[in-house]
């Protein structure tokens, strides 16, 4: 019995050390990316003042872009979304809407709204995808095409769109996201400044309760729903501190599927999107790193902080849980698929730095953090660790998390200031405090749930329900 | 080492170590809390300052804008609003923004308005911050040429690529060919910039710089991307004298990207005399060269090329096949495309697309 208790004590102590190590390394990375993000954002904001982007694009001959927008059962929103895309401010672009075997009347709606008729369009690539039924072209908008295909999932729809893409760059996006008018102009900049650029991602912001008029956002405000509010802060942290910081370290490993721009030829050469994972957006970036490193192709993958895609976020615990479960599964699938890169010097700083961070801290993190709460509790109850010590530890973790959130809000204030009301700013501070009591623990629970689902090889996206944008009619 | 571990183990379990860890955590909490409060105050202060500053400049700008419109439409013969010392840089930025929207005489009036405030900017072209230098160069480039060209020419050598690129671009926008050799001499510094951007910058000088471009393009000792930029600019300037150089470059078996650029140049400026050198590339290992060769043949070839083009429709690369179908249509081979479009040929859809491409 004594040996058993001693073993248990050793186990608890060992696990406590592991949790402590996890806490220190995770926060070290957060701090480091935040500081790099601060420097990079400051430089970027100053450069924006020095370089007149529209003039740059006009003089450079903007690289033509194809927007590939996969649509599945988007009957209520597809017409408004595509009208917004048609109003983008960019000299030369084409839109390919890929109807991924919708079971509602998405195609019929599009045919009616944009006067589509069947057209001949030969594929430019042969990336495998589900069979295409018909290709349509709008009789009113020469740059609008609709590819109607059998259902195969989002990645499959993107591959189908990629096969019909004729421009050097393509933009992968969600059909229900709203791109800001200048988003393409801003995101094309890395491709002009550095011809090695193969991919660039923009920032995603939450559109809930904002007002859209004529395809553009006219009133930006924090959502009313608390879950959505928390996500605003979460997105600020993830994009302005996280992705900007990783980009400054030249180690971008994720470009959101809602808005990213890619060099078509290199994506085709790398085999397009993987259809057997729910993390197809991250998988493509990891694959591009791998492809370019293995083929010795000079390349660059960037994050640009001001081209914005506005997207609707879940407002119920159930749907948000499904989304986070899916994200964690995607992370697991991608990182286990490319585990050859883990700590492999062949893949440079990605293999030695970014990949281990995502693998050990983002993928396995919840599996340490969640049991950590339980083991700490046992340790207190069994007297292994003092109550005061645990309390101090949690307080330090809590205040550090708060500091990082407020730092992200500071980055927003220093650069883009998209939330003009001071009351919104104060709310963001308040959210940085209260998210630690419940919301944070919930996200850890969903992530560990996703991790277990991935281990159990659960497939599929889960149903996403959308409330729809608050659209004001023009004129 | 063996004896050290138990000692360390005992120390970790001692009350002293626990107390030390606790003290450390308490200090950490205090520092973090202090940092959080300070940060929140800074952010709030920043918001107040930004709002106040925005309100102030909005008011000032509103006044300037109203007066400027009167001044530009000759309702006001003179600019009468005095510009305070602290407003000078902002005034220049205001004029700069307006300049992008205006042309001709109105733009010239803005340039004249900016003149009294430009001299201090020369000092800013050597500022330690690259962004400050970039803004100074940009402003001088729009308002201060040719009188401040020395500062801008010096900026071509700036350690920041953004500053030197802005300097190059502003010099190119003057369309004065005297600046071209200076830009060509530093063009290799911009080797990562988009080729479209580089060639359009050179094209801005106009046809007077064609001899300089041809010299650089034909010189094998120049860096490949510099030669490609010159080649693309020659194509955009439609230089008919450049086609023999393109032919020679293709024959020298150069870099594939340079060869592809030369094929594009030949397509625009070549004659049927250069068709043979183009045909040699129809069997290239690089699909990009095959595609560009076919594209050039569409302009330089004739009906004797139909069998070659028909064969190219079976190429593994979709792009080569697309160019072959386009070339067939351009050279009058619609009958071949028509036949293929009604057959079970794997590229029947492509043939149909070419035949009906202009219908919408």
Interface residues (C-beta under 8 A of the other chain):
Chain A: X43 X46 X47 X49 X50 X51 X52 X54 X55 X56 X59 X60 X61 X63 X119 X120 X121 X122 X123 X124 X125 X126 X137 X139 X142 X191 X192 X193 X194 X195 X196 X386 X388 X389 X392 X393 X395 X396 X399 X400 X402 X403 X406 X407 X409 X410 X413 X414 X417 X422 X425 X429
Chain B: X18 X21 X22 X25 X26 X28 X29 X32 X33 X35 X36 X39 X40 X42 X43 X44 X46 X47 X50 X51 X93 X100 X129 X131 X132 X134 X135 X138 X162 X166 X169 X192 X193 X194 X195 X196 X197 X200 X201 X204 X318 X319 X321 X322 X347 X349 X350 X352 X353 X356 X360
